[in-house]
Amino acid sequence: MTRAEDGDKLCCRDCFADPAIRAFIESQGTTGECEFCGSRDVPVAALWDMSPFVDEGISRKYEDAAQQVPYESAEGGYQFDTNDLEQILIDYEAIFSPFGGGSELPQTLVRMSRFDTTPLIVQHPLSSYGDYLEYWTTFCAMVKHDRRFTLFEDLERQRNIHFDAMCRGDVAQLDDIGQVELWEVFDGALSQCRSVINPGTVIYRARRAMEGYERWGNKALTSAPINITTETRMSPRGISHFYGCQDEQTCLAEVRPAIGENVVVGQFRVQVPLNVIDLVSPRERISMFDAENFDFRSEIYVKPFLLHFGREIAQPIMPHHAPLEYLPTQSLCDHPYTPLG
């Protein structure tokens, strides 16, 4: 198929997961039938218009590997891992919706792109994203096995030393700043993950049924009394937090009922705006295709870290491991020196 034939094809908003791309398609002001997923009467855009928009987003984060790393034929090519455009769009940036048109749309966009045959690499990263995972792993180990109650005071002193060193230009004092950088990533990340649950929103909370549950009222389904609280992801034993979900099935999964066991689910309606940190979909908040709000540091460090952090704290933990494994997130929530505190 020729480039002209590819360019005339229409793709729709629902083929994409990236919010900036979806907004761009809506901004074209055209509705019709998608030639990739078959949806009808939806916002659409021709690939002639889509391709430059996607290329512009790619160029904010990636560049031709030849601009940054050496190429040695005898050593097998580029001396650093490179990626092709299709791999970036599908695997690393995950811009396509699972309800899109399969492999045809990514392949067509690649054929239309000026990067169609270009080995790509992230532009001049100042440090590795892996460094931040290492900082987080180190923090978890320190909280679980070294010290807990004085650690955050040490981190605050380290942050002050780091700031003073920057003001003086003292490079030697900047060598060991891993944990400080971690908090800076958290600060930047959480500022982009703030959200509001509006009044009227329904939140569910579940409890495994106990003797006399038929007579339970509203108070029996609110935050647990302090004398019966257990270890949870965000609070230690003896400190009562309200845990709720916006769907009943998640509540049921969280309480881990035995087969045949009864579970009581309460329904609560939000009365005032609730400020929350939303770790569910970082890609919906940070996009290299959003020209107005694009920030290189957020794209390179914050978004990958949030994706990793969100997956990690969502992992189920067996009850006998909970007292130890919950300590890092409990510490983050409980101490004023941290962004969650």
N, C-alpha and C positions, 0 to 999 in steps of 0.2 A: 504493500500500500504506500502511496506517495505521501510526502509531507503535507501537500495541499489537502489530500483526502483526510489525513489524520486531523489537520487543523480545523476542518469543518465539523468534526464530531462534537456532540454536546454531552457534557458530563453534568451531574447534579450535585446539589449540596449534600444529599444523603450518602453519596459515595465516599465522603471524607469524615474523619474524626477530628481533625485539627480545627479549632474554632475560628482561627483567622482565615483559613481557606474557605470555610463555610460562609463566613461573613462576606468575603470577597464575591463569592458566587451570588449571594443574595443581593449584593450591591449592584449587580449588572441589571437588575430589574426585569429579567426575562423568565418566564415559566414555560415549561414544555415537557417533552418526554426524553428521559435519559437514554442514551444509546449504549450505555454500559450495564446499568442495573435494571433498566426497564421501567423505572418509576415514572408515573405520569403526573402532570400538573404540579410539578415541583420547580423550585428555582434552578436554572441551568445556565451554563456558560460554555462558549466554544473553546476548544483547546488552543486556538490562536491567541485567546486572551489569557487562558489559564497558564500556559507554558511560561511566558515572561514573568508572571507573578510568582510562580513556584521557583524559577531560576533565581529571582532576586532574593527570595528567602534563603535558598541554598547558599548563595554567595555571602550572606551575612555570617555564616558559621564555618563554611568549608571553602577550600581552595584547591587548585591543581597541585597535586603532590610534588610536581617538578619545581614549584616555587619554594619548597621548604626542606625537602629531604633529598639526599643523593641517590643516583641511580647507577648501579654497578651490574653490568651484564654478567660478569664472571661470578657474581655473588647471587644471581637469581633475580635481579631487578631492583626495585626500590628498597632501601634499607630501613623501612618502617612499614607497618601495616597500613594499607590503603583500602579504600572501599569504592565500589561502583555506585552509581546514582540509584539504581533500583534497590540495592541492598540498604542504602541510607533511607530511602523513602518508606520502605516496607518495615525493615527491622529496627533501625535506630530511631527514626523519627515517628514511626507508626502513624502516618498521616491518613491512612485509609480506614474507612468504616468496615466492620465485618459484614455489613449488608451491601457492600459495594459490588462492582462488577467483576470480581475475581481478579485474574492476572492480566486481563486485557488492558485495563486502565493504566496500571503502573507501567506496563511495557510501552504503551502509546505515549505516555508523558515522557518517558525516557527518550524515545525516538525524536520527540519534538524539542528536547532540551539541548542547549548549547554544551551541556556537560555529558552528553550521551556516551561518549567514549573516553571520558577523562577520569583517571584515577584521582580520587578525592581524599583529602585529609583535613582534620580540624585545623583552623587557622591558629598558628603560633600559641598553643596553650602554654600559659605561664607555669603551670604545675599540673600534675596528673590528678584526674578525678579520683584515681585509686588512693591518692594521699588522704583524701577525706574519709574514705572507708577505713583506712588504717587508723586515722585519728579517732574515729568512732569506736573501732574495735579496741583500741588502747583505753579509751575512756570506760568502756564496758568492763574490761578486765580490772581496771583500777577500782571501780565502784564495787565490784563483786568480790575482789580478792585482796585489795590493798587498804584503801581508806575511803570512808564515805562522808563523814561529818565535817572534815576539814578540807576535803578536796576542792570544794567550790571557793573557799577563801583563798586557796593557793591559785586557782584559776583567775580570780579577780586581781590578785597581785601580779600575776603574769601578764594579764591584759594591760595593766597600768605600766609595767616595765616595757612592754611592747610599744605602747603609745609614746612613752618618753624616749625610747630608742629611735623611733621614727622621727621625732622632732629634732633629735641630735644628729641623725644620720649615722648612728652607731650600728654598723652592719653586724658586728660580733654578737650584739644582743638580740639580733633578729634571726639567729640560726635555729633556735628551738621555740618555734611559735605554733606548733601543730595544733594544740588545744585551743589557742586563741583564734586561729583561723577557723576551727570547727564552729566556735560560737558565732563568728562573723557570718559563716554560711547559714547557721540556724537563724540568725537575725534577719538576713536577707531573704531566706526562704519563707520564714513564717510571715513576714510582712506581705508576701504575695499569696499567702494561703488563708488570709483572714476572710471570713464570710459571716453572714448573718442568717440565722433561722428566724423567719418572720412569725409574728403572732398568727395563731390559727393552725400552724403546722402540727400534725399529730405525731407524737413520739410514743413508742411502745416499750414496755418493760415487762420482763417475765421472771417468774419464780417457780421453782419446783414445788409442787404441792406438798404440804405437810398436814398433819392431823388438824382438823378443824378448818381447812382452807375454804370450805363452803361458806363460812361466815366472815371471810376476809372482806375488809372494806378498802377504801382508797389508800389509807395510811400503810396498810400491809404491803403495798406494792411500790411505795416510794423508796427512798434511800434506806439501806439496811441500818438497823440500830447498831451503835458502835460496839456493843458487846458481842455481836455475832458476825461482824465484818471479817472477811477473809482477804488473802492476798489477791490483788487485781493488777491489771496492767499499769494503771496510773496511781493507785493508792495502796499503801501497806495495810496490814491487819490493824484494826482499831480506828482507822480513819474512814469515814463514810462518804462516798461519792455516789452521785446518781448516774447509773449506766442505762442508756436507752438506745433504741434504734428507730429508724423510720420505716421499718417493715417487720412484720411479725416473724417471718421465717428466720431472719438473722437472730432475733431474740431467742427463738427455740434452739438454734444451733449453739448459741453462747452458753446456755445453762446446761447443756450436755445431759439431757434426760436419759434414763435407762429405757429400754424397750418396754412399752406398756405403762410407763410412769405418767402421771398427770402433771400438766404444767398450767399455771394460771398466768394469763397475759392481761396487763392493764393498759389502758389507752389514756394518754395525757395530751392536753391541748396547750400549746405555748401561749402565754398571756402577754409577754413583753418580748421585744427583740433580744435574741441571744447571740452574743459574739462568740464565734467558734473558729478553730483552726481546721481547715479542710485539707486532709492529706490523701483524699481519694483519687483525684485526677490532676496531678501537677501539669500534665500536658494541656489541660484545658485553660491553664492560667499563664503558662510560659510558652511562647511560640516564636520561632525564628521568622515566621511569616507575618508577624504583627510589627509592621515598620514603625508605628508610632511608639510602641512600648518596648521594643527590643532592647535587651541589655545583654551584652556578651557574657559577662560573668554569671548572670542568672542562667543563661542557656547552657554554658559549658560546665558549671559546677553545681549550681543550686538545683536545677531540674533533675539531673541524674541522681544527686544525693537524696532528694525527696522521694524519687521513685524507689530507691533502695531502702530508705528509712521506712516508707509506708509499707513496703512488702515485709520488712523485718518485724515491725510491731504488729502486723496482722497475722503472723505465723502462730498457730495454736501451740500452747505449751502444756505439757502434761502436768497434772496437779502436783506431783512429787518434785518437779523441777521449778515450780512457780516461785517459791520464796527467794531463790537466787536469781533466776532469769528475769524476773520483773524489776529487779533493783535499778537498772539504768534508767528506764522510763519513769519509775517512781521518783528517782532523784531529780530528773529533769523537771518534773511537775511540782516538786516540793520545795525547791530552793530558789530564792529570789535572785541569785547570781546567774541563773540560766534564762534563756528566752521564754521557756514555758512556765517559769516560776511566777 
